[in-house]
Amino acid sequence: MNSADAVTLAASCAAAAFAAPTLWLTWLAHRRARERSDVRWQVVRAEEGVFDAINIGQDPAFEVHVEMWTVTEVESADAAQLNQGDRVTVLLPRRAAGEYAPIDLPHSMFDEVSDEPPEFPDIVRGSSAMKGILANWERAKAAKDRASEMHAALERDAREEQVQVRITWRSKLGVWSEHTERTG
């Protein structure tokens, strides 16, 4: 082999050595772009302050990091791999102890309505005025009860939105994804 052929061969080998990683990275990027990874999440409350993040998709999730927080605390958990149906559990100790963030809801205009019917002196018992007053009290009491039920439902709904969740994971080929939601 003459020196010109040796130089050409060396240059070709060097070019190939530099091109190989580029070609491999290009191939990997193309493959990642076409990857279809079916990872979906369901976050459920196992008990007060204890939440499970469950992979309900068909594909495994790798390097899973689950972070949950409220106004007063932040907790997280990790898993190397979660297949379909696998879960990672996060405990929020303050929430488990019954501590919730304050909920600022307007008060009902019926709060002043007494839970007991008004008392009347003997002189007006059985009169039409007494019957009218009792009928008005019964309507106001029923409205207060409905307003209290609505207030409790609004408070429950607001409490159910106090825990924020962020799940990050990578697919088999290395594509990172994120899922966020609010729960309680």
Residue pairs with C-beta under 8 A, 6 or more apart in sequence:
1 9
28 173
28 174
31 173
32 171
32 173
32 174
32 175
35 171
35 172
35 173
35 175
37 57
37 59
37 171
37 172
37 173
37 175
37 177
38 57
38 58
38 59
39 55
39 57
39 59
39 60
39 61
39 169
39 171
39 177
40 55
40 56
40 57
41 53
41 54
41 55
41 56
41 57
41 167
41 179
41 181
42 53
42 54
42 56
43 51
43 52
43 53
43 54
43 165
43 181
43 183
44 51
44 52
44 54
45 51
45 183
45 184
46 52
46 89
47 96
48 95
48 96
48 98
49 91
49 92
49 93
49 94
49 95
49 96
49 97
50 89
50 90
50 91
50 92
50 96
51 68
51 89
51 90
51 92
51 163
51 165
51 183
52 87
52 88
52 89
52 90
53 64
53 66
53 87
53 88
53 89
53 90
53 165
53 167
54 85
54 86
54 87
55 61
55 64
55 82
55 83
55 84
55 85
55 86
55 87
56 84
56 85
57 84
58 84
59 84
59 171
59 172
60 81
60 82
60 83
60 84
60 172
61 81
61 82
61 169
61 170
61 171
62 80
62 81
62 169
62 170
62 171
62 172
63 78
63 80
63 169
63 170
64 78
64 79
64 80
64 81
64 82
64 88
64 167
64 168
64 169
65 76
65 77
65 78
65 167
65 168
65 169
66 76
66 77
66 78
66 79
66 88
66 90
66 165
66 166
66 167
67 74
67 75
67 76
67 90
67 165
67 166
67 167
68 74
68 75
68 76
68 90
68 92
68 163
68 164
68 165
68 166
69 75
69 163
69 164
70 92
70 94
70 95
70 100
70 101
70 162
70 163
70 164
71 101
71 162
72 94
72 99
72 101
73 92
73 93
73 94
73 95
75 90
75 91
75 92
75 93
76 90
77 88
77 89
77 90
78 88
79 86
79 88
82 88
82 169
92 163
95 163
100 159
100 162
101 162
103 155
103 158
103 159
105 151
105 154
105 155
105 158
108 144
108 147
108 148
108 151
109 147
110 140
110 143
110 144
110 147
110 148
111 144
113 137
113 140
113 141
113 143
113 144
114 137
114 141
115 141
117 134
117 137
117 138
118 133
118 134
118 137
120 130
120 133
124 130
159 184
160 183
160 184
161 182
161 183
161 184
162 182
162 184
163 182
163 183
163 184
164 180
164 181
164 182
165 179
165 180
165 181
165 182
165 183
166 178
166 179
166 180
167 178
167 179
167 180
168 176
168 177
168 178
169 176
169 177
170 176
170 177
171 177
